[in-house]
Amino acid sequence: MPYIGKEPAKVPVTAADIPDNSITAAKILDGVITAADIGANAVGTSEIVDGAVTAAKIDSGVELGGPSLGTSSVIRTNAQTISENITIPSTSNGMSAGPITIADSYTVTVSGNWSII
């Protein structure tokens, strides 16, 4: 079969066959690279452009600095009831604004320090 241009390779192309800097972002289609394609710890803070990660892009299950009220989060808040088992390790300090109630069947184990103010 005749070809226009270069004949396709008869063997698979490897990374060694691709010249440095020949593949740019403009040549990669949207949605082709997924999170599963990126190795663990492959992207660090030096690869992320300032302002690229915003609160709107972070999963809603992640609390940014804890719950708060007011402009610039001037008042930090916490729940009044603990409904889970919590352990404060000997290498940590904890602080809560009280009063705090520990719900039935749950415990707080304090090996470090916990201050309720």
C-alpha positions as protocol buffer text, in pm:
chain_id: "A"
residue {
  index: 1
  type: MET
  ca { x: 0 y: 0 z: 0 }
}
residue {
  index: 2
  type: PRO
  ca { x: 148 y: 340 z: -90 }
}
residue {
  index: 3
  type: TYR
  ca { x: 191 y: 601 z: 185 }
}
residue {
  index: 4
  type: ILE
  ca { x: 210 y: 978 z: 172 }
}
residue {
  index: 5
  type: GLY
  ca { x: 490 y: 1087 z: 401 }
}
residue {
  index: 6
  type: LYS
  ca { x: 664 y: 843 z: 634 }
}
residue {
  index: 7
  type: GLU
  ca { x: 566 y: 478 z: 637 }
}
residue {
  index: 8
  type: PRO
  ca { x: 422 y: 369 z: 974 }
}
residue {
  index: 9
  type: ALA
  ca { x: 660 y: 192 z: 1210 }
}
residue {
  index: 10
  type: LYS
  ca { x: 658 y: -187 z: 1192 }
}
residue {
  index: 11
  type: VAL
  ca { x: 735 y: -213 z: 1563 }
}
residue {
  index: 12
  type: PRO
  ca { x: 582 y: -33 z: 1863 }
}
residue {
  index: 13
  type: VAL
  ca { x: 711 y: 319 z: 1929 }
}
residue {
  index: 14
  type: THR
  ca { x: 891 y: 356 z: 2262 }
}
residue {
  index: 15
  type: ALA
  ca { x: 980 y: 665 z: 2464 }
}
residue {
  index: 16
  type: ALA
  ca { x: 1336 y: 637 z: 2328 }
}
residue {
  index: 17
  type: ASP
  ca { x: 1198 y: 692 z: 1975 }
}
residue {
  index: 18
  type: ILE
  ca { x: 1038 y: 1028 z: 2064 }
}
residue {
  index: 19
  type: PRO
  ca { x: 1274 y: 1330 z: 2057 }
}
residue {
  index: 20
  type: ASP
  ca { x: 1279 y: 1549 z: 2369 }
}
residue {
  index: 21
  type: ASN
  ca { x: 1025 y: 1833 z: 2369 }
}
residue {
  index: 22
  type: SER
  ca { x: 841 y: 1700 z: 2063 }
}
residue {
  index: 23
  type: ILE
  ca { x: 512 y: 1635 z: 2249 }
}
residue {
  index: 24
  type: THR
  ca { x: 350 y: 1950 z: 2382 }
}
residue {
  index: 25
  type: ALA
  ca { x: 26 y: 2010 z: 2572 }
}
residue {
  index: 26
  type: ALA
  ca { x: -129 y: 2137 z: 2248 }
}
residue {
  index: 27
  type: LYS
  ca { x: -83 y: 1789 z: 2096 }
}
residue {
  index: 28
  type: ILE
  ca { x: -259 y: 1604 z: 2381 }
}
residue {
  index: 29
  type: LEU
  ca { x: -638 y: 1578 z: 2349 }
}
residue {
  index: 30
  type: ASP
  ca { x: -861 y: 1672 z: 2643 }
}
residue {
  index: 31
  type: GLY
  ca { x: -954 y: 1377 z: 2863 }
}
residue {
  index: 32
  type: VAL
  ca { x: -677 y: 1150 z: 2732 }
}
residue {
  index: 33
  type: ILE
  ca { x: -467 y: 1164 z: 3049 }
}
residue {
  index: 34
  type: THR
  ca { x: -648 y: 1062 z: 3367 }
}
residue {
  index: 35
  type: ALA
  ca { x: -541 y: 1056 z: 3731 }
}
residue {
  index: 36
  type: ALA
  ca { x: -466 y: 684 z: 3692 }
}
residue {
  index: 37
  type: ASP
  ca { x: -201 y: 771 z: 3430 }
}
residue {
  index: 38
  type: ILE
  ca { x: -6 y: 994 z: 3671 }
}
residue {
  index: 39
  type: GLY
  ca { x: 238 y: 830 z: 3910 }
}
residue {
  index: 40
  type: ALA
  ca { x: 215 y: 881 z: 4284 }
}
residue {
  index: 41
  type: ASN
  ca { x: 400 y: 1197 z: 4391 }
}
residue {
  index: 42
  type: ALA
  ca { x: 467 y: 1286 z: 4025 }
}
residue {
  index: 43
  type: VAL
  ca { x: 319 y: 1633 z: 4064 }
}
residue {
  index: 44
  type: GLY
  ca { x: 463 y: 1859 z: 4331 }
}
residue {
  index: 45
  type: THR
  ca { x: 407 y: 2219 z: 4426 }
}
residue {
  index: 46
  type: SER
  ca { x: 669 y: 2333 z: 4175 }
}
residue {
  index: 47
  type: GLU
  ca { x: 449 y: 2204 z: 3888 }
}
residue {
  index: 48
  type: ILE
  ca { x: 130 y: 2380 z: 4003 }
}
residue {
  index: 49
  type: VAL
  ca { x: 76 y: 2735 z: 3882 }
}
residue {
  index: 50
  type: ASP
  ca { x: -13 y: 2990 z: 4150 }
}
residue {
  index: 51
  type: GLY
  ca { x: -389 y: 3028 z: 4175 }
}
residue {
  index: 52
  type: ALA
  ca { x: -461 y: 2702 z: 3987 }
}
residue {
  index: 53
  type: VAL
  ca { x: -606 y: 2527 z: 4294 }
}
residue {
  index: 54
  type: THR
  ca { x: -905 y: 2705 z: 4443 }
}
residue {
  index: 55
  type: ALA
  ca { x: -1150 y: 2611 z: 4717 }
}
residue {
  index: 56
  type: ALA
  ca { x: -1409 y: 2539 z: 4445 }
}
residue {
  index: 57
  type: LYS
  ca { x: -1181 y: 2270 z: 4297 }
}
residue {
  index: 58
  type: ILE
  ca { x: -1123 y: 2087 z: 4627 }
}
residue {
  index: 59
  type: ASP
  ca { x: -1357 y: 1804 z: 4724 }
}
residue {
  index: 60
  type: SER
  ca { x: -1636 y: 1924 z: 4952 }
}
residue {
  index: 61
  type: GLY
  ca { x: -1534 y: 1661 z: 5209 }
}
residue {
  index: 62
  type: VAL
  ca { x: -1208 y: 1848 z: 5275 }
}
residue {
  index: 63
  type: GLU
  ca { x: -1235 y: 2117 z: 5540 }
}
residue {
  index: 64
  type: LEU
  ca { x: -1003 y: 2405 z: 5461 }
}
residue {
  index: 65
  type: GLY
  ca { x: -871 y: 2525 z: 5795 }
}
residue {
  index: 66
  type: GLY
  ca { x: -1181 y: 2402 z: 5974 }
}
residue {
  index: 67
  type: PRO
  ca { x: -1527 y: 2554 z: 5990 }
}
residue {
  index: 68
  type: SER
  ca { x: -1548 y: 2927 z: 6043 }
}
residue {
  index: 69
  type: LEU
  ca { x: -1771 y: 3232 z: 6028 }
}
residue {
  index: 70
  type: GLY
  ca { x: -1725 y: 3587 z: 5905 }
}
residue {
  index: 71
  type: THR
  ca { x: -1505 y: 3763 z: 5654 }
}
residue {
  index: 72
  type: SER
  ca { x: -1160 y: 3604 z: 5636 }
}
residue {
  index: 73
  type: SER
  ca { x: -1281 y: 3329 z: 5874 }
}
residue {
  index: 74
  type: VAL
  ca { x: -1248 y: 3564 z: 6170 }
}
residue {
  index: 75
  type: ILE
  ca { x: -1433 y: 3322 z: 6403 }
}
residue {
  index: 76
  type: ARG
  ca { x: -1332 y: 2955 z: 6407 }
}
residue {
  index: 77
  type: THR
  ca { x: -1602 y: 2714 z: 6514 }
}
residue {
  index: 78
  type: ASN
  ca { x: -1622 y: 2355 z: 6632 }
}
residue {
  index: 79
  type: ALA
  ca { x: -1903 y: 2115 z: 6712 }
}
residue {
  index: 80
  type: GLN
  ca { x: -2029 y: 2088 z: 7069 }
}
residue {
  index: 81
  type: THR
  ca { x: -2061 y: 1709 z: 7070 }
}
residue {
  index: 82
  type: ILE
  ca { x: -1797 y: 1447 z: 6992 }
}
residue {
  index: 83
  type: SER
  ca { x: -1959 y: 1151 z: 6819 }
}
residue {
  index: 84
  type: GLU
  ca { x: -1653 y: 945 z: 6730 }
}
residue {
  index: 85
  type: ASN
  ca { x: -1359 y: 786 z: 6908 }
}
residue {
  index: 86
  type: ILE
  ca { x: -1062 y: 1022 z: 6912 }
}
residue {
  index: 87
  type: THR
  ca { x: -706 y: 967 z: 7034 }
}
residue {
  index: 88
  type: ILE
  ca { x: -469 y: 1259 z: 7087 }
}
residue {
  index: 89
  type: PRO
  ca { x: -119 y: 1111 z: 7056 }
}
residue {
  index: 90
  type: SER
  ca { x: 155 y: 1194 z: 7304 }
}
residue {
  index: 91
  type: THR
  ca { x: 326 y: 1404 z: 7036 }
}
residue {
  index: 92
  type: SER
  ca { x: 21 y: 1628 z: 6975 }
}
residue {
  index: 93
  type: ASN
  ca { x: -173 y: 1911 z: 7136 }
}
residue {
  index: 94
  type: GLY
  ca { x: -545 y: 1959 z: 7086 }
}
residue {
  index: 95
  type: MET
  ca { x: -775 y: 2253 z: 7155 }
}
residue {
  index: 96
  type: SER
  ca { x: -1153 y: 2292 z: 7154 }
}
residue {
  index: 97
  type: ALA
  ca { x: -1390 y: 2572 z: 7244 }
}
residue {
  index: 98
  type: GLY
  ca { x: -1634 y: 2446 z: 7503 }
}
residue {
  index: 99
  type: PRO
  ca { x: -1856 y: 2326 z: 7637 }
}
residue {
  index: 100
  type: ILE
  ca { x: -1787 y: 1986 z: 7481 }
}
residue {
  index: 101
  type: THR
  ca { x: -2003 y: 1677 z: 7530 }
}
residue {
  index: 102
  type: ILE
  ca { x: -1880 y: 1326 z: 7449 }
}
residue {
  index: 103
  type: ALA
  ca { x: -2173 y: 1124 z: 7314 }
}
residue {
  index: 104
  type: ASP
  ca { x: -2262 y: 790 z: 7471 }
}
residue {
  index: 105
  type: SER
  ca { x: -2037 y: 497 z: 7369 }
}
residue {
  index: 106
  type: TYR
  ca { x: -1758 y: 722 z: 7237 }
}
residue {
  index: 107
  type: THR
  ca { x: -1425 y: 803 z: 7402 }
}
residue {
  index: 108
  type: VAL
  ca { x: -1153 y: 1063 z: 7380 }
}
residue {
  index: 109
  type: THR
  ca { x: -814 y: 923 z: 7477 }
}
residue {
  index: 110
  type: VAL
  ca { x: -564 y: 1193 z: 7569 }
}
residue {
  index: 111
  type: SER
  ca { x: -203 y: 1082 z: 7563 }
}
residue {
  index: 112
  type: GLY
  ca { x: -81 y: 1431 z: 7469 }
}
residue {
  index: 113
  type: ASN
  ca { x: -257 y: 1750 z: 7572 }
}
residue {
  index: 114
  type: TRP
  ca { x: -617 y: 1869 z: 7517 }
}
residue {
  index: 115
  type: SER
  ca { x: -727 y: 2215 z: 7624 }
}
residue {
  index: 116
  type: ILE
  ca { x: -1093 y: 2313 z: 7630 }
}
residue {
  index: 117
  type: ILE
  ca { x: -1135 y: 2688 z: 7651 }
}
